[in-house]
Amino acid sequence: MKLLICGGAGYVGSHMVRYLTGQGHEAVVYDDLSTGHRQAVPREVAFVHGDIGDAARLARVFATQRFDAVIHFCAKSLVGESVGEPYAYYRNNVANTLVLLGAMRDADVDRLVFSSTAAVFGHPQAERIDESHPTAPINPYGQSKLMIEHVLADAAKAYGLRSVALRYFNAAGADPQGTIGEAHEPETHLIPNVLKAVLGQGAALNVFGDDYATRDGTCVRDYVHVNDLASAHLLAIEYLAGQPGAHRFNLGNGEGFSVREVIAAAERVTGKAVPHTIAPRRAGDPATLVASSALARAELGWEPRMVRLDDILASAWRWHREPAFG
């Protein structure tokens, strides 16, 4: 297959490109490099510098190449920033996605896998969140993703667009070879910030609250390796070959790890202490946020391979010690 990877120079997108090419498929990366890195795209992979809100640019791409499907990773994704800059989030995540969907329709490309998020659920009402959990986003980021999920459902009925929205929880880790990895600025994710604290890059790690109703008092989250996410996206594309309509799947490893457990794993992997301090709770942080991926396993045949926390940390540590870019 030949696939257009929008946002293919970003963290998850670049791992997706490596996975696809490793499976014998052809990828074309379309990215504006606002948060992605040109160095993350292999030299042999075609790269188009462009914004998904640029209708003319997209039209030229679709006019000159025929794609079997599109995978959409182009989103602004910082929760706090979305609260302070909601217009930017609705413009990029909603309005620009509509431009992409219009270009796909004009080009008669009818399969899309959309990178969604657990933020569509809001405050959890169950220990394991499945697809039937109520969606009630508490920030513009989550709201913008849920809006597109609704658009995709309407587009399936109106235009016959086949789509899968993959709601993943906490992408983590890096390619085991260490050539690509997580390089955000600013970095807001726990695992890279734990490793940066070990490396002395920046201030000591803040642990926000140690008095939650969890096994050790710190928040519990579900971490899924980025390569396992990539495999789910390809399975979703293949699934759409025989499944019309709009579909939604949650992706996680099904096991939650506390902040203290992540710190302990990092100390085992690195052989060094993680400098950290206990800070007050952050408003809106739920005690536990863990996915049920039973539906993705049953329908897509997805099975995450890197599920041990130490293995996820080890892949990230290999990258953060000597990042090739960032």
SULJORA-V53798 format. One record per residue. RES is the residue in one letter. D_CENTER is the distance of its C-alpha to the mean C-alpha in Angstrom with 2 decimals. Layout:
res: (RES:RES)
d_center: (D_CENTER:D_CENTER)
This chain:
res: (M:K:L:L:I:C:G:G:A:G:Y:V:G:S:H:M:V:R:Y:L:T:G:Q:G:H:E:A:V:V:Y:D:D:L:S:T:G:H:R:Q:A:V:P:R:E:V:A:F:V:H:G:D:I:G:D:A:A:R:L:A:R:V:F:A:T:Q:R:F:D:A:V:I:H:F:C:A:K:S:L:V:G:E:S:V:G:E:P:Y:A:Y:Y:R:N:N:V:A:N:T:L:V:L:L:G:A:M:R:D:A:D:V:D:R:L:V:F:S:S:T:A:A:V:F:G:H:P:Q:A:E:R:I:D:E:S:H:P:T:A:P:I:N:P:Y:G:Q:S:K:L:M:I:E:H:V:L:A:D:A:A:K:A:Y:G:L:R:S:V:A:L:R:Y:F:N:A:A:G:A:D:P:Q:G:T:I:G:E:A:H:E:P:E:T:H:L:I:P:N:V:L:K:A:V:L:G:Q:G:A:A:L:N:V:F:G:D:D:Y:A:T:R:D:G:T:C:V:R:D:Y:V:H:V:N:D:L:A:S:A:H:L:L:A:I:E:Y:L:A:G:Q:P:G:A:H:R:F:N:L:G:N:G:E:G:F:S:V:R:E:V:I:A:A:A:E:R:V:T:G:K:A:V:P:H:T:I:A:P:R:R:A:G:D:P:A:T:L:V:A:S:S:A:L:A:R:A:E:L:G:W:E:P:R:M:V:R:L:D:D:I:L:A:S:A:W:R:W:H:R:E:P:A:F:G)
d_center: (22.15:21.28:17.87:16.80:13.35:12.76:10.79:11.61:12.74:9.60:7.87:5.62:8.19:11.08:10.56:10.43:13.64:15.28:14.74:16.13:19.06:19.78:20.20:22.63:20.78:21.00:18.14:18.73:16.34:16.61:15.41:17.29:16.39:16.13:13.30:13.03:15.79:18.35:19.16:15.84:17.06:19.89:23.24:23.99:21.02:22.01:20.42:21.02:20.73:20.16:18.68:17.53:20.10:22.82:24.45:27.11:24.83:22.74:26.06:27.35:24.41:24.75:28.54:28.75:26.34:25.75:22.29:21.75:18.35:15.52:11.76:10.30:7.43:10.01:9.53:11.04:9.07:11.80:13.42:16.80:16.98:16.32:19.34:21.49:20.52:19.80:21.41:19.02:16.01:17.92:19.20:16.03:13.67:16.63:19.61:18.07:16.11:19.58:21.00:18.67:19.56:23.17:23.15:21.80:24.59:27.18:26.30:26.34:22.85:22.09:18.86:15.34:11.97:9.85:6.16:7.23:7.08:9.78:11.29:13.14:15.38:16.86:19.24:19.14:22.37:22.07:21.27:19.04:17.02:17.43:17.15:20.54:19.62:20.59:18.15:19.34:16.88:18.48:17.03:16.66:12.89:12.69:15.78:14.60:11.82:14.56:17.01:15.32:15.17:18.90:19.48:18.19:20.58:23.36:22.75:23.09:26.48:27.68:26.61:25.62:22.00:20.17:16.54:13.86:11.21:8.66:8.10:6.16:7.74:7.38:5.69:9.05:11.76:12.66:14.56:17.79:19.97:18.74:18.66:15.07:12.83:11.16:13.32:12.70:15.77:16.15:14.22:13.40:11.68:14.40:14.45:14.78:17.18:19.16:19.61:20.56:23.09:24.54:24.91:26.57:24.18:24.60:25.84:25.83:22.89:23.26:22.88:22.81:25.27:26.96:28.78:26.30:27.52:25.59:27.15:27.31:26.83:23.35:20.13:18.47:14.74:12.89:11.11:9.72:10.18:7.88:10.81:11.01:7.69:9.42:12.54:11.38:10.61:14.08:15.69:14.58:16.26:19.24:19.41:19.82:22.82:24.81:23.21:23.79:22.20:18.90:17.03:14.39:13.05:11.56:9.83:11.03:13.91:16.27:17.69:17.40:18.29:20.05:19.85:23.22:22.14:19.33:22.10:24.53:22.32:21.78:25.56:26.24:24.04:25.27:28.75:28.64:28.62:25.71:27.41:26.29:27.88:27.69:26.97:27.39:24.83:22.43:23.04:20.64:19.15:19.65:21.25:19.08:15.69:15.22:14.02:16.51:15.17:18.73:18.34:15.69:18.04:21.04:20.07:17.75:19.37:16.15:17.03:14.83:17.06:16.13:16.63:19.05:17.91:20.36:18.95:15.38:17.16:19.49:16.97:15.52:19.19:20.26:17.98:18.79:22.49:22.81:19.87:20.72:19.40:17.93)
